[in-house]
């Protein structure tokens, strides 16, 4: 290929990260995003361990991320009276550095927009591979041929469904639902968080930015969601039903939910795919290995973008070889990190009273002084279990 032209679907984290690596080496990059503008909402995301830090440093982002960090401290598991049962250290819940996902999206966009073509409010409607490339039809723009296509468009990837088929088996449901949003800081928290749980339901509230606002996350048991069931009104109804009669100050939080404007509603699931690529199309980030919550999705997206870019730049005329090497390197690491997504629902909302008691007891032991090193290894094990290639 001569100055390859790559289409990346998705302007979240994985897409712009890959665009940064490729564009700085002279590749033409077009990023197409279904949303009409950059999505700057979402929960906080964190980075932990030397693998994550090295990628951020190689992108020149470590200091910029620190400038935008949340500074969230410890989070407490509490009972119905508000009494702290166990205090969880910041390392467990916030890693080495944490920032709002929207701040990271904005940072990546600012670093790439002068070298990368962004098309908002558009999405591929068809992909047809030819010997010369991939012919792509769009909702808004005229059809165009690209050398390669990267699906970095999230857990419910449009590119994945068009290339790998609309198979519900690609998403494994873990039995829980989650609703996240910004609320008034009715609990008066300052740079700390609380987690209140009852069997099958739990709520986490944190305040790490403005003193008058907090981030709330409601986790509860439930079936998978259909495409029409994720609206803000559906989220409010689901939380109201799931938390009816709940103790502590849950009713106050549910009431505040009615005024929230940035509601996020989804089932807790993770992607299971037999392969990450097909022909000239490859999947990246949540589209390939994502989990709704607890799967280190953001740092994994950036590590994955680094490795995919490295393999493509090392094999510019052999995409099949680059894709194969990318998957061989990333799949074991991604599978290990995905494990968190399968357990996170049960952490916030243990299904039984016995499970709730066991969670509190185990974390009470792990956070004691004699076991603090063991606990640190447990919460960083998946993130650090990767030999990061050096493509320089």
ZAMARGU-4260 file (C-alpha; in steps of 0.2 Angstrom, whole numbers, plus 5000, padded with zeros to 4 digits):
<rodrens>
0) 5000/5000/5000 | 5005/5018/4997 | 4999/5030/5011 | 4985/5018/5016 | 4968/5026/5019
5) 4959/5018/5034 | 4941/5020/5040 | 4938/5019/5058 | 4920/5018/5064 | 4918/5025/5082
10) 4925/5041/5089 | 4926/5035/5107 | 4942/5030/5115 | 4949/5016/5104 | 4946/5024/5087
15) 4954/5041/5090 | 4969/5032/5099 | 4972/5021/5084 | 4970/5037/5073 | 4983/5046/5083
20) 4996/5032/5080 | 4992/5030/5061 | 4991/5048/5056 | 5007/5053/5064 | 5015/5040/5052
25) 5007/5047/5037 | 4992/5036/5035 | 4976/5044/5029 | 4963/5041/5043 | 4944/5045/5042
30) 4934/5042/5058 | 4915/5041/5056 | 4904/5042/5072 | 4885/5039/5073 | 4883/5053/5086
35) 4881/5071/5080 | 4894/5077/5091 | 4908/5070/5102 | 4901/5060/5117 | 4908/5068/5132
40) 4897/5059/5146 | 4900/5043/5155 | 4907/5036/5171 | 4925/5039/5177 | 4939/5028/5169
45) 4955/5023/5177 | 4972/5017/5172 | 4983/5005/5183 | 5000/4997/5182 | 5015/4999/5171
50) 5007/4993/5155 | 4994/5006/5155 | 5006/5020/5160 | 5019/5015/5146 | 5005/5017/5133
55) 5000/5034/5140 | 5018/5040/5141 | 5021/5035/5123 | 5006/5045/5117 | 5012/5060/5127
60) 4996/5059/5138 | 5002/5054/5155 | 5004/5072/5162 | 4988/5079/5153 | 4978/5065/5161
65) 4985/5069/5178 | 4980/5087/5176 | 4962/5081/5173 | 4962/5067/5186 | 4947/5066/5198
70) 4957/5064/5214 | 4943/5052/5220 | 4948/5044/5237 | 4942/5029/5246 | 4925/5021/5244
75) 4915/5013/5258 | 4904/4998/5259 | 4890/5004/5270 | 4875/4996/5279 | 4857/5002/5279
80) 4861/5015/5293 | 4875/5022/5283 | 4889/5014/5294 | 4905/5010/5285 | 4907/4991/5285
85) 4923/4991/5275 | 4933/5005/5267 | 4940/5001/5249 | 4956/5010/5245 | 4957/5021/5230
90) 4968/5009/5221 | 4954/4996/5219 | 4941/5008/5213 | 4951/5021/5204 | 4968/5014/5200
95) 4984/5024/5198 | 4975/5038/5190 | 4956/5041/5186 | 4947/5054/5175 | 4930/5056/5167
100) 4928/5047/5151 | 4922/5062/5143 | 4938/5072/5147 | 4948/5058/5139 | 4937/5058/5123
105) 4940/5077/5122 | 4958/5075/5125 | 4960/5062/5111 | 4949/5072/5099 | 4960/5088/5102
110) 4976/5078/5098 | 4970/5071/5082 | 4957/5083/5074 | 4970/5092/5064 | 4977/5076/5055
115) 4961/5066/5055 | 4945/5068/5045 | 4930/5066/5057 | 4913/5064/5051 | 4899/5065/5064
120) 4881/5060/5062 | 4885/5046/5050 | 4887/5027/5050 | 4892/5013/5038 | 4877/5005/5030
125) 4886/4992/5019 | 4904/4985/5017 | 4909/4976/5002 | 4927/4969/5000 | 4935/4969/4984
130) 4953/4965/4979 | 4957/4983/4980 | 4949/4987/4996 | 4933/4989/5005 | 4918/4998/4997
135) 4908/5007/5011 | 4891/5014/5009 | 4886/5027/5022 | 4869/5034/5029 | 4875/5052/5024
140) 4891/5053/5014 | 4893/5046/4996 | 4901/5028/4995 | 4919/5027/4996 | 4933/5014/4995
145) 4946/5012/5009 | 4961/5001/5011 | 4956/4994/5028 | 4941/4996/5040 | 4942/4996/5059
150) 4926/4993/5069 | 4929/5003/5085 | 4911/5007/5088 | 4907/4999/5104 | 4899/4984/5113
155) 4885/4984/5100 | 4896/4987/5085 | 4887/4991/5069 | 4903/4985/5059 | 4903/4969/5069
160) 4885/4965/5065 | 4888/4969/5046 | 4904/4958/5044 | 4901/4944/5057 | 4882/4944/5056
165) 4869/4949/5069 | 4872/4935/5081 | 4866/4938/5099 | 4879/4925/5104 | 4892/4938/5102
170) 4886/4946/5118 | 4886/4936/5134 | 4874/4943/5147 | 4879/4942/5165 | 4862/4944/5173
175) 4863/4962/5179 | 4858/4979/5172 | 4866/4996/5176 | 4860/5014/5175 | 4873/5028/5177
180) 4870/5047/5178 | 4875/5063/5186 | 4865/5069/5201 | 4865/5083/5213 | 4877/5079/5228
185) 4862/5076/5240 | 4874/5065/5251 | 4887/5079/5253 | 4901/5068/5248 | 4918/5076/5244
190) 4931/5066/5235 | 4925/5049/5241 | 4911/5036/5237 | 4899/5025/5245 | 4892/5008/5240
195) 4875/5002/5247 | 4869/4984/5243 | 4855/4973/5246 | 4852/4956/5238 | 4850/4959/5219
200) 4852/4977/5219 | 4866/4990/5224 | 4870/5009/5221 | 4887/5017/5221 | 4888/5036/5223
205) 4904/5046/5221 | 4909/5064/5221 | 4926/5069/5214 | 4924/5085/5204 | 4912/5099/5208
210) 4905/5099/5226 | 4887/5101/5220 | 4887/5085/5209 | 4889/5066/5211 | 4890/5051/5199
215) 4878/5038/5203 | 4877/5020/5197 | 4863/5008/5200 | 4866/4990/5198 | 4852/4977/5199
220) 4848/4960/5192 | 4838/4959/5176 | 4837/4951/5159 | 4846/4957/5143 | 4839/4973/5135
225) 4832/4975/5118 | 4837/4990/5107 | 4821/5000/5111 | 4823/4997/5130 | 4838/5008/5134
230) 4829/5025/5133 | 4830/5038/5148 | 4812/5035/5153 | 4815/5016/5152 | 4830/5018/5164
235) 4820/5028/5176 | 4806/5015/5176 | 4818/5001/5178 | 4827/5009/5193 | 4811/5014/5202
240) 4804/4996/5200 | 4821/4988/5205 | 4824/4999/5220 | 4806/5000/5227 | 4807/4998/5246
245) 4826/4998/5247 | 4834/5005/5263 | 4847/5018/5267 | 4844/5034/5257 | 4841/5025/5241
250) 4823/5033/5239 | 4831/5050/5239 | 4843/5045/5225 | 4830/5037/5215 | 4819/5053/5216
255) 4834/5063/5210 | 4836/5052/5195 | 4820/5060/5188 | 4830/5076/5184 | 4845/5068/5177
260) 4849/5072/5159 | 4864/5060/5155 | 4856/5043/5159 | 4865/5028/5153 | 4856/5011/5153
265) 4862/4994/5148 | 4864/4976/5153 | 4880/4970/5160 | 4887/4960/5146 | 4904/4955/5137
270) 4908/4952/5119 | 4913/4934/5114 | 4920/4932/5097 | 4930/4918/5088 | 4941/4930/5079
275) 4944/4949/5078 | 4946/4951/5059 | 4938/4946/5043 | 4947/4950/5027 | 4951/4969/5027
280) 4940/4973/5042 | 4946/4972/5060 | 4938/4975/5077 | 4946/4985/5091 | 4941/4989/5109
285) 4924/4985/5115 | 4918/4979/5098 | 4931/4965/5099 | 4932/4961/5118 | 4922/4974/5128
290) 4912/4972/5144 | 4899/4984/5149 | 4907/4987/5166 | 4922/4981/5175 | 4932/4974/5160
295) 4945/4988/5160 | 4937/4994/5143 | 4946/5011/5142 | 4964/5006/5145 | 4962/4990/5135
300) 4955/5000/5120 | 4971/5011/5121 | 4983/4996/5123 | 4974/4988/5109 | 4976/5003/5098
305) 4994/5004/5101 | 4997/4985/5097 | 4986/4986/5081 | 4995/5002/5075 | 5011/4994/5079
310) 5008/4978/5069 | 5000/4988/5054 | 5015/5000/5053 | 5027/4985/5054 | 5017/4976/5040
315) 5009/4990/5029 | 5007/4979/5014 | 5002/4963/5023 | 4986/4967/5033 | 4981/4949/5036
320) 4998/4946/5044 | 4996/4962/5055 | 4979/4957/5060 | 4984/4939/5065 | 4999/4946/5075
325) 4988/4959/5083 | 4975/4946/5089 | 4988/4933/5094 | 4996/4946/5106 | 4980/4954/5112
330) 4967/4940/5114 | 4975/4932/5130 | 4976/4949/5138 | 4959/4954/5133 | 4951/4938/5140
335) 4960/4940/5157 | 4953/4958/5158 | 4936/4953/5153 | 4934/4942/5168 | 4930/4958/5178
340) 4914/4961/5168 | 4907/4944/5173 | 4909/4947/5191 | 4906/4966/5193 | 4887/4964/5195
345) 4889/4952/5209 | 4901/4964/5218 | 4889/4979/5218 | 4873/4968/5220 | 4876/4951/5227
350) 4861/4940/5223 | 4859/4933/5241 | 4861/4939/5259 | 4874/4926/5261 | 4883/4933/5246
355) 4882/4950/5253 | 4889/4945/5270 | 4903/4935/5261 | 4908/4950/5250 | 4909/4962/5265
360) 4919/4949/5275 | 4931/4945/5261 | 4935/4963/5257 | 4936/4967/5276 | 4950/4955/5277
365) 4959/4960/5261 | 4960/4978/5266 | 4968/4974/5283 | 4987/4979/5285 | 4993/4961/5284
370) 4985/4958/5267 | 4987/4975/5259 | 5001/4968/5247 | 4990/4953/5242 | 4975/4965/5239
375) 4986/4976/5228 | 4991/4961/5217 | 4973/4955/5216 | 4967/4972/5209 | 4981/4975/5197
380) 4985/4957/5191 | 4974/4957/5175 | 4980/4975/5170 | 4999/4970/5172 | 4998/4953/5164
385) 5005/4958/5147 | 5022/4960/5139 | 5020/4977/5129 | 5029/4976/5113 | 5041/4990/5108
390) 5038/4995/5090 | 5051/5009/5090
</rodrens>
